[in-house]
Amino acid sequence: MPNLSRRGFLAATLAAGSLRGVPRIALREKRVLTLVYDKALGAMRAIDRVVP
């Protein structure tokens, strides 16, 4: 896994999320992205949830 700073991780996550979320705008779904620190991985981890 590449060494990303927190800012780089957020930028990469938002870029990937914006590409995936474009077709879903018409469906009225809301995606909630939560960033947590995973001690087992020793890195930040993104949790993506869909909220109606």
C-alpha positions as CSV (number, residue, x, y, z in Angstrom):
1,M,0.0,0.0,0.0
2,P,1.4,3.4,-0.9
3,N,2.3,5.8,1.9
4,L,-0.4,8.5,1.7
5,S,-0.7,11.5,4.0
6,R,-4.1,12.1,5.4
7,R,-4.7,14.9,2.9
8,G,-3.6,12.7,0.0
9,F,-5.9,9.9,1.2
10,L,-8.9,12.3,1.4
11,A,-8.2,13.6,-2.1
12,A,-7.9,10.1,-3.6
13,T,-11.1,8.9,-1.8
14,L,-13.1,12.0,-2.9
15,A,-11.9,11.6,-6.5
16,A,-12.9,7.9,-6.6
17,G,-16.2,8.7,-4.9
18,S,-17.1,11.5,-7.3
19,L,-16.7,9.2,-10.3
20,R,-18.8,6.5,-8.7
21,G,-21.5,8.9,-7.4
22,V,-22.3,10.7,-10.6
23,P,-25.0,8.3,-11.9
24,R,-26.6,8.1,-8.5
25,I,-27.6,11.7,-8.2
26,A,-31.0,11.1,-9.8
27,L,-31.8,8.3,-7.4
28,R,-32.0,10.6,-4.3
29,E,-29.5,8.5,-2.4
30,K,-27.0,10.0,0.0
31,R,-23.6,8.5,0.5
32,V,-21.9,8.9,3.9
33,L,-18.2,8.5,3.9
34,T,-16.6,8.0,7.3
35,L,-12.9,7.9,7.9
36,V,-11.6,5.8,10.8
37,Y,-8.1,4.8,11.9
38,D,-7.7,1.0,11.8
39,K,-5.1,-0.1,14.4
40,A,-4.7,-3.5,12.7
41,L,-3.8,-1.9,9.4
42,G,-2.0,1.0,10.9
43,A,-3.7,3.3,8.4
44,M,-6.8,5.3,7.7
45,R,-9.8,3.3,6.3
46,A,-12.9,4.6,4.6
47,I,-16.4,3.3,5.4
48,D,-18.9,4.2,2.7
49,R,-22.6,3.9,3.5
50,V,-25.7,4.6,1.4
51,V,-28.5,6.4,3.2
52,P,-32.0,6.7,1.5
